[in-house]
Each structure stands twice: as C-alpha cells, then as structure tokens.
Amino acid sequence: MKQGHKDIILNLTALQYLDSSGIGELARVYVSVVKQSGQMKVIGLSSKIEEVLKITHLYQVFPEFPDEEAALQSFPENGPKR
C-alpha cells in the first residue's frame, strides 16, 4: 500500500493458527485498504482459519478465492470486459 497499490490479495496458505491479535491485525489492514478505496481478497484458507473467520463473521468481509488468478480477475479493472 505504501507503493500505491490499493487492491490486495492476501495469501494465507502458510497460516496455521489465528488468534485474537491476528484477527485484529487482519481487521486493521482491511480498514486501511478500504480507506484507500481498495479491496482485499484472500486465498489459501485452511479449514481451521476458515472456521475462525466464520465464527468472527470476518468471512463475510474477506472474499475467498481458490487461487491468485481467480482473485486477480475479480478486481473490477481486471474482470471481463463488456
């Protein structure tokens, strides 16, 4: 974001554990992205992390995609042209 990028794909493949500090950090980063008129998408959620996001209702905030290509295509400027 410091380099001017406002649309973020967060790859959580290596994330095995998410506690309240991590949840707070995800929420803080999300708010920062949204304040810059950006979007944040996630890829690579394990079932454990997905469950934590569901319990905290953050699952509704972070759109999940099966891979980076799908996430990239979901950004308005990269989606199908009409």
C-alpha positions in Angstrom: 0.0 0.0 0.0 2.9 2.3 0.6 3.8 1.9 -3.1 0.4 3.0 -4.2 -1.2 -0.4 -4.5 -4.8 -0.4 -3.2 -6.1 -3.8 -4.2 -4.6 -6.6 -2.0 -4.6 -10.4 -2.3 -3.7 -12.0 1.0 -2.3 -15.5 0.6 -2.9 -17.4 3.9 -1.7 -20.8 2.7 1.1 -21.0 5.3 -1.1 -19.7 8.1 -1.8 -22.5 10.6 -3.1 -20.5 13.6 -5.1 -17.3 14.0 -5.6 -15.8 17.5 -7.2 -12.5 18.6 -4.1 -10.5 17.8 -4.1 -11.9 14.2 -7.8 -11.2 13.8 -7.2 -7.6 15.0 -4.4 -7.2 12.5 -6.5 -8.5 9.6 -9.3 -6.1 10.5 -6.8 -3.2 10.8 -5.3 -4.0 7.4 -8.8 -4.3 5.9 -9.8 -0.9 7.2 -6.6 0.6 5.8 -7.3 -0.9 2.4 -10.9 0.2 2.3 -10.0 3.8 3.4 -7.8 3.9 0.2 -10.8 2.8 -1.9 -9.2 -0.6 -2.3 -10.3 -4.2 -1.9 -8.8 -7.1 -0.1 -9.3 -10.7 -1.2 -7.9 -13.9 0.4 -6.6 -17.2 -1.0 -5.4 -20.3 0.7 -7.6 -20.6 3.7 -7.2 -23.8 5.7 -10.3 -25.3 7.2 -9.2 -24.1 10.7 -8.6 -20.5 9.6 -11.9 -20.5 7.6 -13.7 -21.6 10.7 -12.2 -18.8 12.8 -13.2 -16.3 10.1 -16.7 -17.7 10.1 -17.0 -17.5 13.9 -15.8 -13.9 13.9 -18.0 -13.0 10.9 -14.9 -11.8 9.1 -15.7 -14.4 6.4 -18.3 -12.0 5.1 -15.7 -9.2 4.8 -12.9 -11.2 3.1 -13.9 -12.7 -0.2 -12.1 -16.0 -0.6 -10.9 -17.3 -4.0 -9.4 -20.7 -5.0 -6.2 -19.2 -6.4 -4.4 -16.0 -7.2 -5.6 -15.9 -10.8 -9.3 -16.0 -9.8 -8.7 -13.3 -7.1 -6.9 -11.1 -9.7 -9.7 -11.5 -12.2 -12.3 -10.4 -9.5 -10.9 -6.9 -9.3 -13.1 -4.6 -11.4 -10.2 -3.4 -13.6 -9.1 -7.0 -14.3 -12.5 -8.6 -14.8 -14.2 -9.5 -18.1 -14.6 -6.5 -20.4 -18.0 -5.5 -21.6 
